[in-house]
Amino acid sequence: MAFEGLADRLQSTMQKIRGKGKVNEADVKEMMREVRLALLEADVNFKVVKEFVKRVSERSVGQEVLKSLTPGQQVIKVVKEELTELMGGEQSKIAVASKPPTVIMMVGLQGAGKTTTTGKLANLLRKKYNRKPLLVAADIYRPAAIKQLETLGKQLSMPVFSLGDQISPVEIAKQAIAKAKEEHHDYVLIDTAGRLHVDENLMGELKDIKELTKPDEIFLVVDAMTGQDAVNVAQSFNDQLGLTGVVLTKLDGDTRGGAALSIRSVTNTPIKFVGMGEKLDALEAFHPERMASRILGMGDVLTLIEKAQANVDEEKAKELEKKMRTATFTFDDFLEQLGQVRNMGPLDDILKMIPGANKMKGMDNLQIDDKQIGHVEAIIRSMTTHEKEHPETMNASRKKRIAKGSGRSIQEVNRLLKQFEEMKKMMKQVTNMQKGKKKGFKFPFM
């Protein structure tokens, strides 16, 4: 995920000061040196870094920190608050027109993921907010753009308005809004043309579309992996069009994350959404405070809950709870749970949302490969129905057949069976504890 290096550096720096009974100005100065280096290495704009360090330093050597009972924790609190403020302070919500449809212009350079992001945003509006969006193919210059948006529309079962590549984008936008009004669409998402770099012709066309459609939002889609270039592009588009928001793509990739920390300060334009993967549901509203918590290793429980609510079937969860209570949990149930957890996203990212997980022994070196889950699934799918329901009946020949059928080793089959039995025992103990039968129970790992 983005911010990996920044998060490691900041967390290491914060750890040094966290438990200190007393903090003096020299401690703060040393910590600020580390923070400055961490931010610069993450490709944060140097002016932004300078201002950030100055604000944190001033607050950290103030009376409310140095005279507090836990000065180390107070300094960390200051860093979190200033980091949150740096990214916008609070979530910037999407606009809603007083009279539908709400018009959103999607702008950006080629290769930033603008067309895909347009589809992702439409999907989010429908799934999370129960809206009825209309996608508009107004990029007539890139041969594949119209086809790409139409393909996305089919995948999402969502209408796409297109007049081909011989009609001007301004006319396409005009007719699309008329169509949206006629068919009672809540939102119109206009996928405009991009260029390899900002030029006069592009800006002229975008200004014409803006003039005609009077959009409620103008979102710039930028690739977070381009670092400071993303900030420069945002500045150029903002100067010409007056952006209302930025969507950062590829924030899940191997990026230093500096763009996310710089864009708001440099352009005064809020980051509204972030792309966290290639799937069409991998677009999230940007919450500065939650992101600051994740960077500092404090977890992100609210996003974790939202992901769970979106991906876990409530009825099946109740049924599963009942099976756990009655000790009738089977490998089929386990397989179903694995599927629901996988839908929430990469497991190492999910674990980082749990507060304190970064301090758990071994977590810093933990690499969770989705392939490992695939191996577990393959082993379970190679079992018969009877074996899934009665794993205690497994003998050597059954294990050999399962190993061969799944392409895994007998040792891996044995390991899974042992872990499954231990998990069932623990579930039974927890259930007994809840019933008050074993008040002295403690988890074996606590």
PyMOL commands that set and color helices and strands:
alter all, ss='L'
color gray80, all
select helices_A, chain A and resi 4-18+25-41+46-60+63-66+71-86+114-129+143-156+169-182+200-213+224-226+228-241+258-267+288-295+301-311+314-325+331-342+347-352+357-359+363-365+370-381+385-389+391-393+396-406+410-434
alter helices_A, ss='H'
color red, helices_A
select strands_A, chain A and resi 102-107+133-137+160-161+187-191+217-223+245-249+271-275+283-285
alter strands_A, ss='S'
color yellow, strands_A
deselect
rebuild
show_as cartoon
